[in-house]
Amino acid sequence: MLRRLAGCLAILLVSLGAGGFARADCQAGSGITLQAIKGVGMAPLASGRQVTVVGTVTAVFMAPRALGGFFLQQGGMGGRPPEGIFVYQPQRGGSANPAVGERVVLSARTGRYRGRIQLERVTRTLVCGPDRALRAWPLSLPAKSVQLQRLEDVLVRVPARLTVTSNYQLAHYGTLGLSVDGRLFQPENGTGAVAGRSAGILLDDGSYHAVPRPIPYLNGTGTRRLGSALINLTGVLTKAFGRWRIQPSIEPRFRDTNPRPARPARRAGALRLASFNMENYFINRGGRGAESAAAFRRQQRKLVEAIVALDADVLALHEVENRHRAVAALVRAINTASPSEARYLAAAAGADYGSGAIRTVLLYREQRLVPRSVWINEDSVFTRPPIAADFRRLDGEPATVGVVAAHLKSKGGCRARGDSDQGRGCWGRLRRRQAAALSQWLKRLQAAVDQPRFLLMGDLNSYPGEAAVQTLLSAGLRDLIAERVAPADRYTYVYHGYAGYLDHALATVALADAVGQVAIWHINADEPRYLGYTNPRAKPTFYRSSDHDPVVVDLR
């Protein structure tokens, strides 16, 4: 009863402020059309014009730090889409806010904000009652630009299931990138059969403020993973900052169709090999990696959690600071968190190699393996030399196995000419030369130890269809991820919403038959980046311990 009285009082107060509006003004055809204001098929009205408009409220964003107004629309009859407009009125609040579905008459001035036509400086408002005919206009995605422009500021509903394909800006701007028919994959990832298409829009949070609090759209575990599904998205289609977006009028409904995975199960007696890009593990401040001692402690704890959970007998770790002390600190931290029978040693721990800021490190469990030989490739084509070891197992078969760990030149740091971006990121020619040098080196290693069973693991900074990986496959190596991992799971990294695997496990033919399991543990690439160590409130778990997912290979 009290709630009903409060609603009646609100309508009365709004009506008292109508300043001469009468019920007759609620009729269709009263006032000016939104088409005339926005210039549909004609020149738009100039800013500052006083107008009277009749329309239906479709969405309200009046909370603190929200858009500061509501959306109004007219028409939508006879199969023609309605016209919509944003009404900027930040000073209102509480029970005086218009309600979704109410038909109103208002007097305001025309204006513009960042080039978008809107109404502002509202002086009079009359609530006419509910518009029971209000329906969201169906929107099929992806849509052409002309279709989106026709529906700008209109209440829409996307009947198709959408997929979250980017959460990069979730904690900064409250937005999610979306796709249809599944998530997006890199064109040269070999997964075209399961790849979706960009929806061409963002899901926004009803605000243009940065750093939303709380972060929107999280599930019960505090994340919003890529691959999540979004059902019947309903809201107002707008364009801001160069991107089309939907401001939801109804709380979006997600389905956790890509939940956090359990760690790869390990069969008793299997020998586990893993590769993991550590995203700049640096013990020194002022360059790459953590910017403070506190951030470094968070980073190290998350990385150690991930490495211990991997439970690998051989670890190829990439982007470790190129200093002896950094390698020693990493090994010490891992061993402190591990049982005595699972502790690691670093192959070539005391060696100086490479001119780059980072190095690749090869760790092994001394109670399961003994390195018969260790090599470092000092070819000048590499700034971060590959490292290899031929191991003798202390138990199980195969009795010997060779491991090559490599991290090829990144796709960034483009230069103006020469080996520049050819559509696959920069330095493609250099990576191809590095791959050719790797394949020749691997043949020499096999001959040196009369050992045909080798596994090349590492961040090759190339998708499987690119020249660097194709060079290695042409030399006789087998792509274990392509052979053993389901297409929808073939990714270790996400760039601009497109997933793919830059991290590889390539086996010689002699080793391939001994492979029992190949897995990618998706603990990082799908997670929002705010869960990483740079966030002081990040939980000390292995989720988002890096920007790459680790790759696991189990030998029988």
Steps between C-alpha positions, in 0.01 A plus 500: 500500500781741592683416179183572295451835677864592434454421131185712478676785678789482255261522203320790667825688561612448141161610371509813718828585334350462155447874472198504273510148353157339475394141447434582137875546459544126561334411174701363212587774258547764769832679506788461258625168368838355588559458127485876461728560798763249384471586134385167356473576127545871568730741681496456881381777726768735620613480860318720747153468346214469751280201410211299640521123453265210572659158539553187706782455750701191401795503742605710801860562607479742792716327762823669617766484226239378250415672171292758683173472314259274316413388151177593328355360180208548264335294230578141419167430331421339166828311479709818512759524776452774762711809550687549826688776679689550826363751750775643718356591841755423771344712773200275551506201729305265725125475447508793255678288241288393204421130491565265211182455298344834595369725228601860567478850358801720559630838406877528447770648283686326224871448557803294411753303699809372318311546175193304610162677485317497834241687703609699805389772741162343558258762638165318510389139516162330506458126559219370282490140623641165388567417137383141484605469136870553575713222350872473442586501130669172392862548393687236304878515536736568340317784325606745234586852607192645330277262699663597827472869420127457437460349850724741690352584844223241449408221742614174338513132584757256360323163474816309404733361763810717534845401623734711711811529289683786673514608866810716461322824593256354753668648809594825327186596309246232597475360147505153346570412137248263343483252212237281338518129411774442758819674604747659261815318389804625316462429125821295489422293807358206304171522689278667243231233534422612857576872463227756551454846351538835669166641611632848427373636833602526863293429807532818708402566861285813470790730581786673320706540817824308530576247774146388591434400859388234534628333184192390305398163361700275732381156601499354849875430492589858407588447134348527156685257282522516126273245340211584734162512327258792508131434445233743368702815547259795525589867517549821308732500201737797513828609349769664707878536473488351152336171600145369486378376836189387683411666829292230671150585617463155656774329702690283249469123550825308467569130486840374613550283194878515541551439874836491668658164419649247733873447457590230245473158662823306516529125460726324748847452359461754220781744431358851482656778290359853508566838339393827660557865406547683831415852373822666611619351827750767609653529845633849426273801488497785254471304176275216400286301738361606835536871580532460877619247755142436609389439140795263449397298804149467358638405159738240639235344720255464212766355269620255762140391565463426129832317467446283805151410376639407157703225671739474204825304500653731238409870476580728208449848645513816291536873569722458805736788570837429340698490827635212705338642810158505338522133402624409847221698666237330285632150568523574870142626513367196315695253713390668823138434400567143379549172687859381519449227239371752245771764513670643193844577369573739213684368197800724421421702810834678512536571130483846347309500176310742285512876460133561566328608821330162542603138470343156470567268793487121508425344839488129585427283802822340611323200655346403166754608238870546440622723214754316286575811295396864510538741207441869438456625145723807461406564136488878446150473356376460860510777762356258756671171420312170506614248758487120467572196713513127440354332810531147629197391696565333833179301453262412220509516121615648274831478686632817335332812372632826365334836565560825310362819655470806276349847497503663158489871421177672604251659262544845657760776467430563132733704288398723212636286217660166434382218727184690596140398552381283211160439654630251757685739729857611452823303459342213305811460282725487804283238667517292186881517503498411869274202430732381223798530736308306765419213265864470387620513861254230602633267230855555625394426859332177397814390320730604786333278758355238265162591648201544268242580770479879542225742596518867406296711744471873519345831411567522128299824465344347190164339436510152344424621148779759501834456330710434811292203616455372147879501460533272801220270387659476156817377674308198630370613840143421599260754648373324813243770578345472154498120529387453858306809617140571400470799263302711748781464756791583270606832644754625751466874444230753409583815303229760432236235569648240261624176655783285369801299607837670491636239741581168338594138559671355190624141515732296287336200337689262732355670810144554378392140563609528865270797566211417729333839551523853365311778676481876525409612850278805452569687822617832354397599149125485576523691826462880533834672538396675824539161670874521434773601741482871411176519699581532873169327578565203272461163668820293539384228260642380171217662301642773275851424626615589147349601168578159343354160583746218576532202267531148642629183332495166685716212380380151578 
